[in-house]
Amino acid sequence: MFDPQKSITLQGTVRLFQWTNPHCWIQLLVPSPAATAEWSIEMGSNGQLYRSGWRSSTLNAGQKITVIVHPLRDGTAAGQFVSATAADGSSLGRAPVPTSP
């Protein structure tokens, strides 16, 4: 469904942050010269995100962020979350702690 070989950087405004199971979602309004597109960004579960430093209050409607996603193969305005940065340049969440084999 997602293309892990491609990454797209999106800059926009959070419309909604859904802290839900089985997956959390960011609805991001991304402006372009033609129109504003709403991107649906699928994340991990809230438990997984919590362990990575996310909280239900990490994102709020109206907040400007930059997100890197693996896009959908069919070109629909949606993607799989890779990372996010706040408008001030700070990283949102933190990288997962690697586990030893």
C-alpha distances in whole Angstrom, upper triangle without the diagonal:
4,7,9,12,12,14,15,18,19,22,23,25,23,24,23,22,21,22,21,19,17,15,17,16,18,18,19,22,21,24,24,27,26,25,24,20,18,15,14,13,12,14,15,18,21,23,21,21,25,25,24,27,25,27,26,29,27,26,28,27,29,28,27,24,22,19,17,13,10,9,6,6,8,10,11,13,10,9,9,13,15,19,21,24,27,29,32,30,30,26,25,25,25,24,23,26,26,27,29,28
4,6,9,9,10,12,15,16,19,21,22,21,22,21,20,20,21,20,19,17,15,16,15,16,17,17,20,19,22,22,25,25,24,22,18,17,14,12,11,10,12,14,17,20,22,19,19,23,24,22,24,23,25,25,27,25,23,26,25,27,25,24,21,19,15,13,9,6,6,4,6,9,10,10,11,9,7,7,10,12,15,18,21,24,26,29,26,26,23,22,22,22,21,21,24,23,25,27,27
4,5,6,8,10,14,16,19,21,24,23,24,24,23,23,24,24,23,21,18,19,18,18,19,19,21,20,23,22,25,25,24,23,20,19,16,15,13,13,15,16,20,23,24,22,21,25,25,23,26,24,27,27,29,26,25,28,28,28,27,25,22,19,16,13,9,6,6,6,5,9,10,12,13,11,9,9,12,12,15,18,21,24,26,29,26,26,23,23,23,23,21,21,24,23,25,27,26
4,5,7,11,14,16,20,22,24,23,25,25,23,23,24,24,23,21,18,19,18,19,20,20,22,21,24,24,27,27,27,25,22,21,17,16,14,14,14,15,19,22,23,20,20,23,23,21,23,23,26,26,28,25,25,27,28,29,27,25,22,19,15,12,9,6,8,9,9,13,13,15,15,13,10,9,11,10,14,17,20,23,25,27,24,24,21,21,21,20,18,18,21,20,21,23,23
4,7,10,14,17,20,23,25,25,27,27,26,26,27,27,26,24,22,22,21,21,23,22,24,22,24,24,26,27,27,26,23,22,19,19,17,17,17,19,23,25,26,23,23,26,26,23,26,25,29,29,31,28,27,30,30,30,28,26,23,19,16,13,11,8,9,11,10,14,14,16,17,15,12,12,13,12,15,18,21,25,26,28,25,25,23,23,23,22,20,20,23,21,23,25,25
4,7,10,13,17,19,22,22,24,25,24,25,26,26,26,24,21,21,20,19,20,19,21,18,21,20,23,23,23,22,19,19,16,17,15,16,17,19,22,25,26,23,22,26,26,23,25,24,27,28,29,26,25,27,27,27,25,23,20,16,14,10,8,6,7,9,9,13,12,14,14,13,10,11,12,11,14,16,19,22,23,26,23,23,21,21,22,22,20,21,24,23,25,27,27
4,7,10,13,16,19,19,22,22,21,22,23,24,25,23,20,19,18,17,18,16,18,16,18,18,21,22,22,20,17,17,14,15,13,14,15,17,21,23,25,21,20,24,24,21,22,22,24,25,26,23,22,24,24,24,22,19,16,13,10,6,5,5,7,10,11,14,13,14,13,12,9,9,10,8,10,13,15,18,20,22,19,20,17,18,19,19,17,19,22,22,24,27,27
4,6,10,13,16,17,19,20,19,21,23,24,25,24,20,19,17,15,15,13,15,12,14,14,17,18,18,16,14,14,12,13,12,14,15,18,22,23,25,23,21,24,25,22,23,21,24,24,25,22,20,22,22,21,19,17,14,10,8,6,5,6,7,10,12,14,12,13,11,10,9,10,10,10,11,12,14,16,17,20,17,19,17,17,19,19,19,21,24,24,27,30,30
4,7,10,13,15,17,18,18,20,22,24,25,25,21,19,16,14,15,12,13,10,13,13,16,18,17,15,14,14,12,14,12,15,15,19,22,23,25,22,20,23,24,20,21,20,22,23,23,19,18,20,19,18,16,13,10,7,6,4,7,9,10,13,16,17,14,15,12,12,11,12,10,10,9,9,11,13,14,16,14,16,14,15,17,18,18,20,24,24,27,30,31
4,6,10,11,14,15,16,18,20,22,24,24,20,18,15,12,12,9,9,7,9,11,14,16,14,12,11,11,9,11,10,14,15,18,21,22,25,23,20,23,24,21,21,19,21,21,21,18,15,17,16,15,14,11,8,6,5,6,8,11,11,14,16,17,14,14,11,11,10,12,11,11,11,9,10,12,12,15,14,16,15,14,17,19,19,22,25,26,29,32,34
4,7,10,13,15,15,18,21,23,25,25,22,19,16,12,12,8,8,6,8,10,13,15,14,11,11,11,11,13,13,16,17,20,23,23,26,24,21,23,25,22,21,19,21,21,20,17,14,15,14,13,11,7,6,4,6,9,11,14,14,17,20,21,17,17,13,13,14,15,13,14,12,10,9,10,9,13,12,14,14,14,17,19,20,23,26,28,31,34,36
4,7,9,12,13,16,19,22,24,25,21,18,15,11,10,6,5,4,7,10,13,15,12,9,9,9,9,12,12,16,17,20,23,22,25,24,21,23,25,22,22,19,20,19,18,16,12,13,11,9,8,6,6,7,8,11,13,16,16,18,21,21,18,17,13,13,14,16,14,16,14,11,11,10,10,13,14,15,15,15,18,20,22,24,28,30,33,36,38
4,6,9,11,14,17,20,23,24,20,17,14,10,9,6,5,7,9,12,16,17,14,10,11,10,10,12,13,16,17,20,22,21,24,24,20,22,25,22,21,18,18,17,15,14,10,9,7,6,5,4,6,9,10,14,15,19,18,20,23,23,20,18,15,15,16,17,15,17,15,12,12,10,10,14,15,16,16,14,18,21,23,25,28,31,34,37,39
4,6,7,11,13,16,19,20,17,13,11,7,6,5,6,9,12,15,19,19,16,12,12,9,10,10,11,14,14,17,19,18,21,21,17,19,22,20,19,15,15,13,12,11,7,7,5,5,5,6,7,10,10,14,15,18,18,19,23,23,21,18,15,14,15,16,14,16,14,12,12,11,11,15,16,16,16,13,16,19,21,23,27,29,32,35,37
4,7,10,13,16,19,20,17,14,11,8,5,6,6,10,12,16,19,19,16,12,11,8,10,10,12,14,15,19,19,18,22,22,19,21,24,22,21,17,17,14,14,13,10,8,5,6,8,10,11,13,14,17,17,20,19,20,24,23,21,18,14,14,16,17,16,19,18,15,16,15,15,19,20,20,19,17,19,22,24,26,29,32,34,38,39
4,6,10,12,15,17,14,11,8,6,5,7,9,13,16,19,23,22,19,15,14,10,11,10,11,12,13,16,16,15,19,19,16,18,21,20,19,15,14,11,11,11,8,7,5,9,10,12,12,15,14,17,17,19,19,20,24,23,22,18,15,14,15,16,15,18,17,15,16,15,17,20,20,20,19,16,17,21,23,24,27,30,32,35,37
4,6,9,13,14,11,8,6,5,6,9,12,15,18,21,25,25,22,18,16,13,12,10,10,10,10,13,13,11,15,15,13,14,17,16,15,11,11,8,9,9,6,7,7,10,10,12,12,14,13,16,16,18,19,19,23,24,22,19,16,14,15,14,13,16,15,13,15,14,16,19,19,18,17,13,14,17,19,20,24,26,28,32,34
4,6,9,11,9,5,5,6,8,11,15,17,21,24,28,27,24,20,18,14,13,11,10,10,10,11,11,9,13,14,12,13,17,16,16,12,11,8,10,11,9,10,11,14,14,16,16,17,16,18,17,19,19,19,23,24,23,20,17,15,15,14,13,17,16,15,18,17,20,22,22,21,19,15,15,19,20,20,24,26,28,31,33
4,7,9,8,5,7,9,12,14,18,21,24,27,31,31,27,24,22,18,16,13,12,11,10,10,8,6,10,11,9,10,14,14,13,10,8,6,9,10,10,11,13,16,16,18,17,19,17,19,18,20,21,21,25,26,25,22,20,17,17,15,14,17,16,16,18,18,21,23,23,21,19,15,14,17,19,18,21,24,25,29,30
4,6,6,5,8,11,13,16,20,22,26,29,33,32,29,25,23,19,17,14,13,11,10,9,7,6,9,11,11,12,15,15,16,13,11,9,13,14,14,15,16,20,19,21,20,21,19,20,19,20,21,21,24,25,25,22,21,17,17,16,15,18,18,18,21,21,24,26,26,24,21,18,17,19,20,19,22,24,25,29,30
3,5,6,10,13,16,19,22,25,28,31,35,34,31,28,25,21,19,15,14,11,10,9,6,6,9,10,11,12,15,16,17,14,13,12,16,16,17,18,20,23,23,24,23,23,21,21,20,20,21,21,24,25,25,23,22,18,17,15,15,18,19,20,23,24,27,29,28,26,23,20,18,20,20,19,22,23,24,27,28
4,7,10,14,16,19,23,25,29,31,35,34,31,28,25,21,19,15,14,10,9,8,5,8,9,10,11,13,15,16,18,15,15,14,18,18,18,20,21,25,24,25,23,24,21,21,19,19,20,19,22,23,24,21,21,17,16,14,14,17,19,20,23,25,28,30,29,27,24,20,19,20,20,19,21,22,23,26,26
4,7,10,13,16,19,21,25,27,31,31,28,25,22,18,15,12,10,7,6,5,4,7,9,9,9,12,14,14,16,13,14,13,16,16,15,17,18,21,21,22,20,20,17,17,15,16,17,16,19,21,21,19,18,14,13,11,11,14,15,16,20,21,24,26,25,24,20,17,16,18,18,17,20,21,22,25,26
4,7,10,13,17,19,23,25,29,29,26,22,20,16,14,10,8,6,5,6,6,6,10,10,8,11,14,13,14,11,11,10,12,12,12,14,15,18,17,18,16,17,14,16,14,16,16,17,20,21,21,19,17,13,12,11,10,13,14,14,17,18,21,23,22,21,18,14,14,16,17,16,20,22,23,27,28
4,6,9,13,15,19,21,25,25,22,18,16,12,10,7,5,5,6,8,9,10,13,13,11,14,16,15,16,12,13,11,13,12,11,12,13,15,15,16,14,15,12,14,12,14,14,15,18,19,18,16,13,10,10,9,9,12,13,13,16,16,19,22,21,20,18,14,14,17,18,18,22,24,25,29,30
4,6,10,12,16,18,22,22,19,16,13,10,8,6,5,7,8,11,12,12,16,15,13,15,18,16,16,13,13,11,12,11,9,10,10,12,11,12,11,12,10,12,11,14,14,15,19,19,18,15,12,10,10,10,9,12,12,11,13,14,16,19,18,18,16,13,14,17,18,19,23,25,27,30,32
4,7,10,13,16,20,19,16,12,10,7,6,5,6,9,11,14,16,16,19,19,16,19,22,20,20,16,16,14,15,14,11,11,9,11,11,12,11,12,11,14,13,15,14,15,19,18,17,14,10,9,11,12,11,15,15,13,15,15,17,20,20,20,18,16,17,20,22,23,26,28,31,34,35
4,6,10,13,16,16,13,10,8,6,5,7,8,11,13,16,18,18,22,21,18,20,23,21,20,17,18,16,16,14,11,11,9,10,10,9,9,10,9,12,12,15,14,15,19,19,16,14,10,9,11,13,12,14,14,12,13,13,14,17,17,18,17,15,17,20,21,23,27,29,31,35,36
4,6,10,13,13,10,6,6,5,6,9,11,14,17,20,22,22,25,25,22,24,27,24,24,21,21,19,19,17,14,13,10,9,10,9,10,11,11,14,14,17,15,17,20,19,16,14,10,11,13,16,15,17,17,14,15,15,14,18,19,20,19,18,20,23,25,27,30,32,35,38,40
4,7,10,11,9,5,5,6,7,11,12,16,18,21,24,24,27,26,23,26,28,25,25,22,23,22,21,19,16,16,13,12,12,10,10,10,10,13,13,16,14,16,19,18,15,13,10,11,13,16,15,17,16,14,15,15,14,18,18,20,19,18,21,24,25,27,30,32,35,38,39
4,7,8,6,4,6,9,10,14,16,19,21,25,28,28,31,30,27,29,31,29,28,25,26,25,24,22,19,18,16,13,14,12,12,12,14,16,16,19,17,19,21,20,17,15,12,14,16,19,19,20,19,17,17,17,15,19,19,22,22,21,24,27,28,30,34,35,38,41,43
4,5,5,6,7,11,12,16,18,21,24,27,30,30,34,32,29,32,34,31,31,28,29,28,27,25,22,22,19,17,18,15,15,14,15,17,17,19,17,19,20,19,16,15,12,15,17,20,20,21,21,19,19,20,18,21,21,24,24,24,27,29,30,32,36,37,40,43,44
4,6,8,10,14,16,20,21,25,27,31,34,34,37,36,33,36,38,35,34,32,33,32,31,29,26,25,22,20,21,18,19,18,19,20,21,22,20,22,23,22,18,18,16,19,21,24,24,25,25,23,23,23,21,24,24,27,27,27,30,32,33,36,39,40,43,46,47
4,7,9,13,15,19,21,25,27,31,34,34,38,36,34,36,39,36,36,33,34,32,32,30,26,26,23,21,22,20,20,20,20,21,21,23,20,21,22,20,17,16,14,18,20,24,24,26,26,24,25,25,23,27,27,29,29,29,32,34,35,37,40,42,44,47,48
4,6,10,13,16,19,22,25,29,31,31,35,34,31,34,36,33,33,30,31,29,29,27,23,22,19,18,19,17,18,18,19,20,20,22,19,20,22,20,16,15,13,16,19,22,23,25,24,23,23,23,21,25,25,28,28,27,30,32,33,35,39,40,43,46,47
4,7,10,13,16,19,22,26,28,28,31,30,28,30,33,30,30,27,27,25,25,23,20,19,16,14,16,14,15,15,16,18,18,20,17,18,21,19,16,14,11,14,16,20,20,22,21,19,20,20,19,22,23,25,24,23,26,29,30,32,36,37,40,43,44
4,6,10,12,16,19,23,25,25,29,28,25,28,30,28,28,25,26,24,24,22,19,18,16,15,16,15,15,15,14,16,15,17,14,15,17,16,13,10,7,10,13,16,17,19,19,18,19,20,19,23,23,24,24,22,25,27,28,30,34,35,37,41,41
4,7,10,13,16,20,21,22,26,25,22,25,28,25,25,22,23,21,21,20,16,16,13,13,14,14,14,14,13,15,14,16,13,14,17,16,13,10,7,8,11,14,15,18,18,16,18,18,19,22,22,23,22,20,22,25,26,27,31,33,35,38,39
4,6,10,13,16,19,19,23,22,19,22,25,22,23,20,21,19,20,18,15,16,14,14,15,14,13,12,11,12,10,12,10,11,14,14,11,8,5,5,8,11,11,14,15,14,16,17,18,21,21,22,20,18,20,22,23,24,28,29,32,35,36
4,6,10,13,15,16,20,19,17,20,22,20,21,18,19,17,18,17,14,15,14,16,16,15,14,14,11,12,10,12,10,10,14,14,12,9,7,5,7,9,10,13,14,14,17,18,19,23,22,22,20,18,19,21,21,22,26,27,29,33,33
4,6,10,13,14,17,16,14,17,19,17,18,15,16,16,17,15,13,15,15,16,15,15,13,12,9,10,7,9,9,10,14,15,13,11,9,6,5,6,6,10,11,11,14,16,18,21,20,19,17,15,15,18,18,19,22,24,26,29,30
4,7,9,11,14,13,12,15,17,15,17,14,16,15,17,16,14,16,17,19,18,18,15,15,11,11,9,10,10,11,14,15,15,13,11,8,6,5,6,10,11,12,16,18,20,23,22,21,18,15,15,17,17,17,21,22,23,27,27
4,7,9,11,9,8,12,13,12,13,11,13,13,15,13,13,16,17,19,18,18,15,15,11,11,10,11,13,13,17,19,18,17,15,11,9,6,5,8,10,11,15,17,20,22,20,19,16,13,12,14,14,13,17,18,20,24,24
4,7,8,6,6,10,11,10,13,11,13,13,16,15,15,18,20,22,20,21,18,18,15,14,13,13,15,16,19,21,21,20,18,15,12,9,8,10,12,13,17,19,22,24,22,20,17,14,12,14,13,12,15,16,17,21,22
4,5,5,6,8,10,11,13,11,11,12,15,14,15,18,20,23,21,23,20,20,18,18,16,17,19,19,22,24,24,22,21,17,15,12,12,14,15,16,19,21,24,26,25,22,19,16,14,15,15,13,16,18,18,22,23
4,5,5,6,9,10,10,8,8,8,12,12,13,16,18,21,20,21,19,20,18,19,18,19,21,22,25,27,26,24,23,19,17,15,13,15,15,16,18,19,23,24,23,21,18,14,12,14,15,14,16,19,19,23,25
4,5,5,6,9,10,9,10,11,14,14,16,19,21,24,23,24,22,23,20,21,20,21,23,24,27,29,29,27,26,22,20,17,15,17,17,18,20,21,25,26,25,22,19,16,13,14,15,12,14,17,17,20,22
4,5,5,7,9,9,11,12,15,14,16,19,22,24,22,23,21,21,18,18,17,18,21,22,25,27,27,26,24,20,18,15,13,13,14,15,18,20,24,25,23,20,17,14,11,11,11,9,11,13,14,18,19
4,5,5,6,5,7,9,12,10,12,16,19,21,19,20,17,17,15,16,16,17,20,21,24,27,26,24,22,19,17,14,11,12,11,12,15,16,20,21,20,17,14,11,8,9,10,9,12,15,16,20,22
4,5,5,5,6,9,11,10,13,16,19,22,20,21,19,20,18,19,19,21,24,25,28,30,30,28,26,22,20,17,15,15,14,15,17,18,21,22,21,18,15,12,9,10,12,10,13,16,17,20,23
4,6,7,9,12,14,13,16,19,23,25,22,23,21,21,19,20,20,22,24,26,29,31,31,30,28,24,22,18,16,15,15,16,18,19,23,23,21,18,15,13,9,9,10,8,9,12,13,17,19
4,6,9,12,14,12,14,18,21,23,20,21,18,18,16,16,17,19,22,24,27,29,29,27,25,22,19,16,13,12,11,12,14,16,20,20,18,15,11,9,6,5,6,6,8,11,13,17,20
4,7,10,11,9,12,16,19,21,18,19,17,17,16,17,19,21,24,26,29,31,30,29,26,23,21,18,15,14,12,12,13,14,18,18,16,13,10,8,4,6,9,9,11,14,17,20,23
4,7,8,6,9,12,16,18,15,17,14,16,14,16,17,20,22,24,27,29,28,26,24,21,19,16,13,13,12,11,12,13,17,17,16,13,11,7,5,8,11,11,14,17,19,23,25
4,5,5,8,11,14,17,15,17,16,18,17,19,20,22,24,26,29,31,30,28,25,22,21,19,16,17,15,14,15,14,18,18,18,15,14,10,8,12,14,15,17,20,22,26,28
4,6,7,9,12,15,14,17,16,18,17,20,20,23,24,25,29,30,29,26,24,21,20,19,16,18,16,15,16,15,18,20,20,18,16,12,11,15,17,18,20,23,25,29,31
4,6,7,10,13,11,14,14,17,17,20,21,24,25,27,31,32,30,28,24,22,22,20,17,19,17,15,15,13,16,17,18,16,15,11,12,15,18,19,22,25,27,31,33
4,7,10,12,10,12,11,14,14,17,18,21,23,25,28,30,28,26,23,20,19,18,15,16,13,11,11,10,13,14,15,12,11,8,8,12,15,16,19,23,25,29,31
4,7,9,7,9,9,12,12,15,17,20,21,23,27,27,25,23,20,18,18,17,14,16,13,10,11,9,12,14,14,13,12,9,10,14,17,19,22,25,27,31,33
4,6,6,9,10,14,14,18,19,22,23,25,28,29,27,24,21,19,19,19,17,19,17,13,13,11,13,15,16,15,15,12,14,18,21,22,26,29,31,35,37
4,6,9,11,14,15,18,19,23,22,24,27,27,25,22,19,18,19,20,18,20,18,15,15,13,14,16,18,18,18,15,17,21,24,25,29,31,34,37,39
4,6,9,13,15,18,20,23,23,25,28,28,25,23,19,19,20,21,19,21,19,15,15,12,11,14,17,17,18,16,18,22,24,27,30,33,35,39,41
4,6,10,12,16,18,21,22,24,27,28,25,23,19,19,19,20,17,18,16,12,11,8,8,11,13,13,14,12,15,19,21,24,27,30,32,36,38
4,7,10,14,16,20,20,23,26,26,23,22,18,18,18,19,16,17,14,11,9,7,6,9,11,12,13,12,15,18,21,23,27,29,32,36,38
4,6,10,13,16,17,20,23,24,22,20,17,16,15,16,13,13,10,7,6,5,5,9,9,10,10,9,13,15,17,20,23,26,29,32,34
4,7,10,14,15,18,21,22,19,19,15,14,13,14,11,11,8,6,5,6,7,10,9,10,10,10,13,15,16,19,22,24,27,31,32
4,6,10,11,15,18,19,17,16,13,12,10,10,7,7,6,4,6,9,11,13,11,12,10,10,12,14,14,17,20,22,25,28,30
4,7,9,13,15,18,15,15,13,11,9,9,6,5,5,6,9,12,14,16,14,14,12,12,13,14,14,16,19,20,23,26,27
4,6,9,12,14,13,13,11,8,5,5,5,5,7,9,12,15,17,20,17,17,15,14,15,16,15,17,20,21,23,26,27
4,7,9,12,11,12,11,9,5,5,7,7,10,13,16,19,21,23,21,21,18,17,18,18,17,18,21,21,23,26,26
4,6,8,7,8,8,6,4,6,9,10,13,15,18,20,22,25,23,23,21,20,21,21,20,21,25,25,27,29,29
4,5,6,6,7,6,5,8,11,13,16,18,21,23,25,28,26,26,24,23,23,24,23,23,27,27,28,31,31
4,6,8,10,10,9,11,14,16,19,21,24,27,28,31,29,29,27,26,26,27,25,26,29,28,30,32,31
4,6,9,10,11,13,17,18,21,23,26,28,29,32,31,31,29,28,29,30,28,29,32,32,33,36,35
4,6,8,9,13,16,17,20,21,23,25,26,30,28,29,27,26,27,28,27,28,32,32,34,36,36
4,6,8,12,15,17,19,20,23,24,25,29,27,28,26,25,26,28,27,28,32,32,34,36,36
4,7,11,13,15,17,17,19,21,22,25,24,25,23,22,23,25,25,26,30,31,33,36,36
4,7,10,12,14,15,18,20,21,24,23,23,21,19,20,22,22,23,27,27,29,32,33
4,6,9,12,13,16,18,20,23,21,22,19,17,18,19,19,20,23,24,26,29,29
4,7,10,12,15,18,20,23,21,20,17,16,16,17,16,16,20,20,22,25,25
4,6,8,12,15,17,20,17,17,14,12,12,13,12,13,17,18,20,24,25
4,7,11,14,17,19,16,15,12,11,11,11,10,11,15,16,18,21,23
4,7,10,13,15,12,11,8,8,8,9,9,11,15,16,19,22,24
4,7,10,12,9,9,6,5,8,10,11,14,17,19,22,25,27
4,7,8,6,6,5,5,9,10,12,16,19,21,24,27,30
4,5,5,5,6,6,10,12,15,18,21,24,27,30,33
4,5,7,9,10,14,16,18,22,25,27,31,34,36
4,6,9,11,14,16,18,22,24,27,30,33,36
4,7,9,12,13,15,19,21,24,27,30,33
4,6,9,10,13,16,18,21,25,28,30
4,6,7,9,13,15,18,21,24,27
4,6,9,12,15,18,21,24,27
4,7,9,12,15,18,21,24
4,6,9,12,15,18,21
4,6,9,12,15,18
4,6,9,12,15
4,6,10,13
4,7,9
4,6
4
